[in-house]
Amino acid sequence: MTPDEYLTAHLPLLRQYLTHGLSETWVVKLFGVSAQGGVYDEAGKPAKDEAQRIREMDVPSQRIAVVSADGQSHDLTEPLQWLLI
């Protein structure tokens, strides 16, 4: 699910404001960012397969997920790069 699809489904008024309520000179690009990369175990509950997969990653930076309309990457600086350029 892209960030735009998420906003459409869960926060439609915010999406409407961001895409139509601002000046025409503004450019909006939505990013979804997860630095943990998934759902961790909850205390007192059985371990989740996804949490185990996260623990077994050799390169911790591969946990990072940055999603936009352009695709997915592991670069946390991508939203900042877009903002500054």
C-alpha positions as CSV (number, residue, x, y, z in Angstrom):
1,M,0.0,0.0,0.0
2,T,1.4,3.4,-1.0
3,P,1.3,6.3,1.4
4,D,-1.4,8.0,-0.8
5,E,-3.5,4.8,-0.7
6,Y,-3.1,4.7,3.1
7,L,-4.2,8.4,3.5
8,T,-7.2,7.8,1.1
9,A,-8.3,4.8,3.2
10,H,-7.6,6.1,6.7
11,L,-7.3,9.9,6.6
12,P,-9.3,11.1,3.6
13,L,-9.8,14.7,4.8
14,L,-6.0,15.1,5.4
15,R,-5.3,13.7,2.0
16,Q,-7.9,16.1,0.4
17,Y,-6.3,19.1,2.2
18,L,-2.8,18.1,1.2
19,T,-3.6,17.6,-2.4
20,H,-6.2,20.3,-3.0
21,G,-6.2,22.8,-0.1
22,L,-2.8,24.2,-0.6
23,S,-1.5,26.8,-2.9
24,E,-0.8,25.6,-6.5
25,T,2.9,26.5,-6.0
26,W,3.2,23.8,-3.3
27,V,4.3,20.3,-4.3
28,V,3.2,17.5,-2.1
29,K,5.0,14.1,-2.0
30,L,4.0,11.5,0.6
31,F,6.4,9.2,2.3
32,G,5.8,6.2,4.6
33,V,8.7,5.6,6.9
34,S,9.4,2.7,9.2
35,A,12.8,2.5,11.0
36,Q,12.0,-0.7,12.8
37,G,10.9,-2.6,9.7
38,G,8.0,-4.6,11.0
39,V,6.0,-5.6,14.1
40,Y,7.9,-6.7,17.2
41,D,6.8,-9.2,19.8
42,E,4.4,-8.0,22.5
43,A,5.3,-8.7,26.1
44,G,3.7,-11.9,27.4
45,K,2.6,-13.1,23.9
46,P,4.1,-15.8,21.6
47,A,6.9,-14.6,19.3
48,K,5.9,-13.5,15.8
49,D,7.7,-14.8,12.7
50,E,8.1,-11.2,11.5
51,A,9.9,-10.3,14.7
52,Q,12.3,-13.2,14.3
53,R,13.0,-12.3,10.7
54,I,13.9,-8.7,11.8
55,R,16.3,-10.1,14.5
56,E,18.1,-12.3,12.0
57,M,18.9,-9.5,9.6
58,D,22.7,-9.2,9.1
59,V,22.6,-5.5,8.1
60,P,20.3,-3.6,10.5
61,S,19.9,-0.7,8.1
62,Q,18.0,-3.1,5.8
63,R,15.1,-3.0,8.4
64,I,14.4,0.6,7.3
65,A,11.5,1.0,4.9
66,V,10.9,4.2,3.0
67,V,7.9,4.0,0.7
68,S,6.7,6.6,-1.8
69,A,4.9,6.6,-5.1
70,D,8.4,6.0,-6.7
71,G,8.8,2.7,-4.9
72,Q,10.6,1.4,-1.7
73,S,14.1,2.0,-0.4
74,H,16.1,1.7,2.8
75,D,17.4,5.2,2.8
76,L,16.0,7.3,5.7
77,T,17.4,10.5,4.1
78,E,15.2,10.2,1.0
79,P,12.4,12.4,2.3
80,L,15.0,15.0,3.4
81,Q,16.7,14.9,0.0
82,W,13.4,15.5,-1.7
83,L,12.6,18.4,0.6
84,L,16.0,20.1,0.1
85,I,16.2,19.7,-3.7
